[in-house]
Amino acid sequence: MNQINIDGYGDNLSVNGIKIGDLSPSEHEKIEHEKGGQNYKPLENVVVSHVKDSSTLICRKPSEDSVKSYIEEELIDGLCCYSAVNQGQLNEEIVGAVIHHLQNEKLPTVPRSIRHKYMSAFLLASTAITGMDKVIPKVAGVESWELTFKLCRRWGYEIKKIPTNQCIIVGAQGNFHGRSVAAVSMSDDPDARKNFGPFVPGIELVPFNDIEALTNLFEEKGELIAAYCVEPIQGEAGVIVPDDDYWIKVKSLCEKHNILLAMDEVQTGFGRTGANFAHQLYGVKPDLMGCGKAAGGGILPVSFVAGRKDVIDTLTPGSEGSTFGGYPLASVVGTYAIKVLADKKLADSARIRGAQLISHYEDIMDEFPDKIKEVRGKGLLTAFEMHNETQLDGHTVSVELLNRGIYAKETHHSTVRIAPALTIEAWQIDNIAEQIRDVIKSL
C-alpha cells in the first residue's frame, strides 16, 4: 500500500513532505502537468492564494530574485469564476450561514430518502425568486441542463405524445451547456466534440437570434419537437446578445407549436445581466429554467431546475436523482445565496456598474476603431471583440491585463469577456477600463 502523510492547514498544508506554501508558480504548474489532466489551460506564472475582499484576489507570481519562491500581488477579479461568485468572494452573510449551520445546527448531509427541514426553506426561496411552480435541486451547472434535457424529452413523450424515440430537442448554434456527453452532443464546438462520439441523437441546431430559421424548423418538424433549449444570452460564445424582440417572437412560436421554451440561466442568472434572470429583460417566462454557478454563492456547487408543474411532475421516484442535490448544507447555502441576491439588490448593481463599463468600452472603441470591432453586454456580462487580425489576440490581452492587476480571459481568438462580481465598486470598474485602454493602445 502506498504511504501518504497529510498534515497542516493553509500554507502549512503538506502532502508527503511537500508544503504547498513553499511552492513557486512554476512548481504548481509542474505538479498539474505531471499529476493532473490537461483539460484546462490556466494563465501561466500566477497562482491565486486567497482573497482580499469581494472583488480582489491575492495572487502569487514568480519572484525576480532567488531568495523567495514568489511575490504576492493584488488582482481585480474580472471573471468572477465565470459568474459563480456574483455575490462577491466570501460573502459574509453566506459564510456566516454556513458557520452557524455547521456549528449550531449540526446537520451537514443526509440522503434524499429522508426529509430534512432545510429543503423546505430552499424550495420556498427558489420558487419565490424564480416565480416558477416547482424546483428540483442538483449540484453542478451542467446537471441542471442535463435534467432540463431529460424533462423536455419526458414531457414530449408523456404530455405532447410524441412517438417513442422520435423526440427532437432544438438548440442554438454556438451554444455552451457544459461538457457532459449530452451537452457536447448539442454543441457545435469541435474542441468539445472531438473523439467523444457517438453522440446523443434527436438534437437539431438553428442559428441563434434567427427567428426565420426557427420558424422553418418548427413548421417542418414541430410535431416531433419537445423543446427549444437555449441560453437567453450566449456567454461562452462571446456574450452574444439577441435582438430585443427575439424572445417575444420565440415564445409566441413555441406556444403556437406546443413546444417548451427551456432556458439555460446557469451563467446569466442571479442578477448577472441586470435582472434576477436574463429572460426577465425580454418580458418572457420560460417553461423550464436551469440555474447554477451563483446559486451556490461561490461557496458550494448548487444548481437547480425550476419550471412548470406539469413538466416537473413527469418525474417519478427512481427516474431522476442526485446524492448531493439539495443536501442540508447546500440547501442553506442556496437559500442564503438567494437572500443576498434579493436583499442587496444585486441585479440593480449589475445594471448600474455594467452601464458604466459598457460606456468605457464605447469610449475605447471610439478611440481605437481600427482595433475594437464591437462591444456587447447586458448588466455585468460584458465583452469587447477586436478585429480578426493576428496582432489583436485575446490571449495576449488577457496576459497583459494580468500584468496590470486585472484577471480576465479571452473567449475564442479576438474576444475578451469581463464579468466581475456584482458587488464591485465604481472605482474598480474605472480601473479595469483604464487598464484595458492601455493594453489596447499598446497592441
C-alpha positions in Angstrom: 0.0 0.0 0.0 1.3 3.5 -0.9 2.2 5.6 2.1 0.5 9.1 2.4 1.1 11.7 5.0 -1.2 14.8 5.0 -0.7 17.5 7.6 -1.3 21.2 8.3 -3.6 23.9 7.0 -3.3 26.8 4.6 0.3 27.4 3.5 1.4 24.8 6.0 -0.7 22.1 4.3 1.8 19.4 3.3 1.4 16.1 1.4 4.2 13.6 1.8 6.5 16.4 2.9 5.7 18.9 0.1 4.4 22.1 1.7 2.1 24.0 -0.7 3.1 27.3 0.8 6.7 26.8 -0.3 5.9 26.1 -4.0 6.6 28.6 -6.7 4.1 29.2 -9.6 6.2 27.1 -11.9 6.3 24.3 -9.3 2.5 24.4 -9.1 2.3 24.2 -12.8 4.7 21.3 -12.9 2.6 19.3 -10.5 -0.5 19.9 -12.6 1.2 18.8 -15.7 2.6 15.6 -14.1 -0.4 14.7 -11.8 -3.5 16.3 -13.4 -5.5 16.2 -16.6 -4.8 18.8 -19.2 -8.4 19.8 -19.9 -7.7 23.4 -18.8 -5.0 25.9 -19.8 -4.7 28.3 -16.9 -2.8 31.6 -17.3 0.9 31.0 -16.7 3.1 32.3 -13.8 0.2 33.1 -11.5 -1.4 31.2 -8.6 -4.3 32.5 -6.5 -3.5 32.3 -2.8 -6.5 33.9 -1.1 -8.9 36.9 -1.4 -8.6 40.4 0.0 -12.2 41.5 -0.5 -15.2 40.6 -2.6 -13.6 41.6 -5.9 -9.8 41.3 -5.2 -7.7 38.2 -5.3 -4.2 37.9 -3.8 -2.1 36.0 -6.3 1.5 34.7 -6.3 3.8 35.4 -9.2 7.4 34.5 -9.9 10.0 36.3 -7.8 12.7 38.2 -9.5 15.3 37.1 -7.0 16.4 33.6 -5.9 15.6 34.3 -2.2 11.8 33.9 -2.4 9.7 31.4 -4.2 7.1 34.0 -5.2 5.9 37.5 -4.7 2.2 38.4 -3.8 0.2 41.0 -5.7 -3.4 42.1 -5.8 -5.6 41.2 -8.7 -9.0 42.6 -9.5 -11.2 39.6 -10.4 -12.8 40.4 -13.7 -14.1 36.9 -14.3 -15.8 36.0 -11.1 -15.3 32.3 -11.7 -17.5 32.5 -14.8 -20.3 34.2 -12.8 -20.2 31.7 -9.9 -19.4 34.4 -7.4 -21.9 37.1 -8.2 -22.4 37.8 -4.5 -18.7 38.6 -4.1 -15.9 36.4 -2.8 -16.5 35.1 0.8 -19.8 36.9 1.1 -20.2 37.5 4.9 -23.8 36.6 5.1 -23.5 33.3 3.2 -20.3 32.3 5.1 -22.0 33.2 8.3 -24.9 31.0 7.5 -22.5 28.1 6.7 -20.6 28.5 10.0 -23.8 28.8 12.0 -25.3 25.7 10.3 -22.2 23.5 10.9 -21.6 24.7 14.5 -25.1 25.1 15.8 -27.5 23.1 13.6 -25.0 20.2 13.1 -26.6 18.6 10.0 -24.3 18.6 7.0 -25.6 15.7 5.0 -28.5 13.2 4.8 -29.8 11.4 1.7 -33.0 12.3 -0.2 -34.6 9.1 1.1 -35.3 11.0 4.3 -36.6 14.6 4.6 -34.7 17.4 6.2 -36.1 20.8 7.3 -33.8 22.9 5.2 -35.1 21.6 1.9 -38.4 23.4 2.6 -36.5 26.6 3.0 -34.7 26.2 -0.3 -37.8 25.2 -2.2 -39.7 28.2 -0.8 -36.9 30.6 -1.6 -36.1 29.3 -5.1 -39.7 29.1 -6.3 -40.3 32.6 -4.9 -37.3 34.2 -6.7 -37.9 32.4 -10.0 -41.7 32.7 -10.0 -41.8 29.0 -11.0 -44.2 26.3 -9.8 -41.6 23.8 -8.7 -37.8 23.3 -8.3 -35.5 20.3 -8.4 -32.1 20.8 -6.7 -28.9 19.5 -8.3 -25.2 20.2 -7.9 -23.2 21.2 -10.9 -24.5 23.6 -13.5 -24.3 21.0 -16.3 -26.6 18.7 -14.2 -29.3 21.3 -14.4 -29.1 21.3 -18.2 -29.0 17.5 -18.3 -32.1 17.4 -16.2 -33.8 20.0 -18.4 -33.0 17.9 -21.4 -34.5 14.8 -19.8 -37.6 16.7 -18.6 -38.2 18.1 -22.1 -38.0 14.6 -23.6 -40.3 13.0 -21.0 -42.8 15.8 -21.3 -42.7 15.4 -25.1 -43.5 11.7 -24.8 -46.0 11.7 -22.0 -47.8 15.0 -22.4 -47.3 16.0 -26.1 -47.5 12.3 -27.1 -44.5 12.4 -29.5 -44.0 8.8 -30.9 -41.5 6.7 -28.9 -37.8 7.6 -29.6 -38.7 10.3 -32.2 -38.4 13.3 -29.8 -36.3 16.2 -31.1 -34.7 18.9 -28.8 -33.7 22.0 -30.6 -30.6 24.1 -29.6 -28.8 27.1 -30.9 -25.5 27.2 -32.8 -22.6 28.5 -30.7 -24.2 27.2 -27.5 -22.5 26.2 -24.4 -24.3 24.0 -21.8 -21.3 22.2 -20.3 -19.2 19.2 -21.2 -21.2 16.1 -20.4 -22.0 13.7 -23.3 -25.5 15.2 -23.8 -24.2 18.7 -23.6 -21.4 18.2 -26.2 -23.9 16.3 -28.3 -25.7 19.6 -28.6 -22.5 21.6 -29.1 -21.0 22.6 -32.4 -17.6 23.3 -30.9 -15.1 20.9 -32.5 -12.8 21.0 -29.4 -15.7 19.8 -27.2 -16.7 17.0 -29.6 -13.5 15.5 -30.9 -13.3 11.8 -30.3 -16.2 11.8 -27.8 -18.8 10.2 -30.1 -21.2 8.6 -30.8 -23.4 11.4 -29.7 -26.9 11.6 -28.3 -29.4 11.6 -31.2 -32.5 13.7 -31.6 -30.8 17.1 -31.5 -31.0 19.8 -34.1 -29.4 23.2 -34.1 -30.5 26.5 -35.6 -28.6 29.8 -35.8 -29.0 31.9 -32.6 -31.1 35.0 -32.9 -32.6 33.8 -36.2 -36.4 33.7 -35.9 -36.9 32.7 -39.5 -34.7 29.6 -39.2 -36.5 28.6 -36.0 -39.9 29.1 -37.7 -39.0 27.0 -40.6 -37.8 24.1 -38.4 -40.9 24.3 -36.2 -43.2 24.3 -39.2 -41.3 21.3 -40.7 -40.9 19.1 -37.6 -43.0 20.8 -34.9 -45.0 17.7 -34.1 -41.8 15.9 -33.1 -40.1 18.8 -31.3 -40.4 18.9 -27.5 -38.4 21.9 -26.7 -36.1 24.8 -27.7 -33.3 24.6 -25.1 -31.1 27.7 -25.2 -29.2 30.4 -23.4 -31.0 33.7 -23.2 -27.6 35.4 -23.9 -24.8 33.3 -25.2 -21.9 33.6 -22.8 -19.1 31.3 -23.9 -19.7 32.3 -27.5 -18.6 35.8 -26.6 -21.6 37.4 -24.9 -23.9 37.3 -27.9 -27.0 39.4 -27.2 -30.1 38.7 -29.2 -32.4 41.3 -30.8 -34.8 43.0 -28.3 -37.8 41.3 -29.8 -36.3 37.9 -30.4 -37.5 36.1 -27.3 -41.1 37.5 -27.6 -41.2 36.0 -31.0 -39.7 32.7 -29.9 -42.2 32.4 -27.0 -45.1 33.0 -29.3 -43.8 30.5 -31.8 -43.3 27.9 -29.0 -46.9 28.4 -27.8 -48.2 28.1 -31.4 -46.5 24.7 -31.9 -46.9 23.4 -28.3 -43.1 23.4 -27.8 -41.4 24.1 -24.5 -39.1 27.1 -24.1 -36.3 25.9 -21.8 -33.6 28.4 -20.9 -30.1 27.7 -19.5 -29.6 30.6 -17.0 -26.5 29.0 -15.3 -24.3 31.9 -16.3 -26.9 34.6 -17.0 -29.0 34.1 -13.8 -28.7 35.5 -10.3 -28.5 39.2 -11.2 -25.7 38.9 -13.7 -27.4 40.7 -16.6 -29.2 43.5 -14.7 -32.3 41.4 -13.9 -32.5 38.5 -11.5 -32.7 36.2 -14.6 -31.9 37.3 -18.1 -35.3 36.2 -19.6 -36.9 39.0 -17.5 -35.1 41.6 -19.6 -37.1 40.5 -22.6 -40.5 40.1 -21.0 -40.9 36.4 -21.4 -41.1 33.5 -19.0 -39.6 30.1 -19.9 -41.4 26.8 -19.2 -38.2 25.4 -17.7 -35.1 27.2 -16.4 -31.7 25.7 -15.3 -29.6 27.7 -12.8 -26.2 27.1 -11.2 -22.9 28.9 -10.6 -24.0 31.8 -8.3 -26.9 29.7 -7.0 -24.2 28.5 -4.6 -22.8 31.9 -3.7 -19.3 30.9 -4.7 -19.2 28.7 -1.6 -20.6 25.4 -2.7 -21.7 23.9 -6.1 -25.5 24.3 -6.1 -27.8 24.1 -9.1 -31.5 23.5 -9.8 -34.2 23.3 -12.4 -37.3 25.4 -12.0 -40.4 25.1 -14.1 -44.0 24.5 -14.7 -45.8 21.9 -12.6 -47.0 19.8 -15.5 -43.4 19.5 -16.8 -41.7 18.8 -13.4 -44.4 16.4 -12.4 -43.5 14.0 -15.2 -40.7 12.8 -13.0 -41.4 9.8 -10.8 -39.4 8.1 -8.0 -36.3 6.4 -9.5 -36.4 8.4 -12.7 -34.0 11.1 -11.5 -31.8 11.6 -8.5 -28.7 13.3 -7.1 -26.8 12.2 -3.9 -25.9 15.8 -3.0 -28.7 17.6 -4.8 -30.4 19.7 -2.0 -28.5 18.2 0.9 -28.8 20.2 4.1 -25.7 22.4 3.8 -26.3 23.1 0.1 -29.9 24.0 0.9 -28.7 26.6 3.5 -26.2 28.0 1.1 -28.7 28.1 -1.8 -31.2 29.8 0.4 -28.8 32.5 1.6 -27.4 33.0 -2.0 -31.0 33.9 -2.9 -31.3 36.1 0.2 -28.2 38.1 -0.7 -29.3 38.5 -4.3 -32.7 39.9 -3.2 -31.6 41.9 -0.1 -28.6 43.6 -1.7 -30.4 44.3 -5.0 -27.5 42.8 -6.9 -29.4 43.0 -10.2 -29.6 46.7 -9.8 -25.9 46.9 -9.1 -25.1 44.9 -12.2 -27.2 47.2 -14.3 -25.5 50.3 -13.0 -21.9 49.1 -13.0 -22.5 47.3 -16.3 -23.7 50.6 -17.9 -20.5 52.2 -16.6 -18.3 49.5 -18.0 -20.0 49.5 -21.4 -19.6 53.3 -21.6 -15.9 52.9 -21.1 -15.8 50.2 -23.8 -17.5 52.5 -26.2 -15.1 55.3 -25.5 -12.2 52.9 -26.1 -13.8 51.7 -29.4 -14.2 55.3 -30.5 -10.5 56.0 -29.7 -9.3 52.8 -31.4 -11.9 51.9 -34.1 -9.1 50.0 -36.0 -8.7 47.6 -33.1 -12.1 47.3 -31.4 -14.8 45.9 -33.6 -17.8 45.6 -31.2 -18.7 45.9 -27.6 -21.5 43.7 -26.2 -23.3 43.0 -22.9 -26.2 43.2 -20.5 -25.5 44.2 -16.9 -22.1 42.9 -15.9 -22.0 40.1 -18.5 -19.8 42.1 -21.0 -17.3 41.6 -23.7 -15.3 43.5 -26.3 -14.4 42.0 -29.7 -11.4 43.0 -31.6 -10.9 42.9 -35.4 -9.7 39.5 -36.5 -6.1 40.3 -37.1 -3.0 38.5 -35.9 -1.8 41.1 -33.5 -5.2 41.6 -32.0 -5.1 38.4 -29.9 -7.4 37.9 -26.9 -4.9 35.8 -25.0 -2.3 38.5 -25.3 -4.8 41.0 -23.9 -5.5 38.6 -21.0 -1.8 38.2 -20.2 -1.2 42.0 -20.4 -4.2 42.7 -18.2 -2.8 40.2 -15.7 0.4 42.1 -15.7 -1.6 45.2 -14.9 -3.5 43.6 -12.0 -6.7 42.6 -13.8 -7.9 39.0 -14.2 -9.8 38.5 -17.5 -9.9 35.7 -20.0 -10.4 35.5 -23.8 -13.1 33.5 -25.4 -12.2 32.5 -29.0 -9.4 34.4 -30.6 -10.4 38.0 -30.6 -13.0 38.4 -27.8 -12.3 39.2 -24.2 -15.0 38.8 -21.6 -15.3 40.8 -18.4 -17.8 39.7 -15.8 -16.8 40.8 -12.3 -18.7 40.3 -9.0 -21.9 42.2 -8.8 -20.5 43.8 -5.6 -17.7 45.5 -7.5 -17.2 49.2 -6.8 -17.2 52.1 -9.3 -13.5 52.9 -8.9 -12.7 49.3 -9.7 -14.7 49.4 -12.9 -12.8 52.6 -13.8 -9.5 50.8 -13.1 -10.4 47.8 -15.2 -11.4 50.1 -18.1 -8.2 52.2 -17.8 -6.0 49.1 -17.9 -8.0 47.7 -20.9 -7.4 51.0 -22.7 -3.7 50.9 -22.0 -3.4 47.3 -23.3 -5.4 48.1 -26.5 -3.3 51.1 -27.1 -0.1 49.0 -26.9 -1.2 46.4 -29.4 
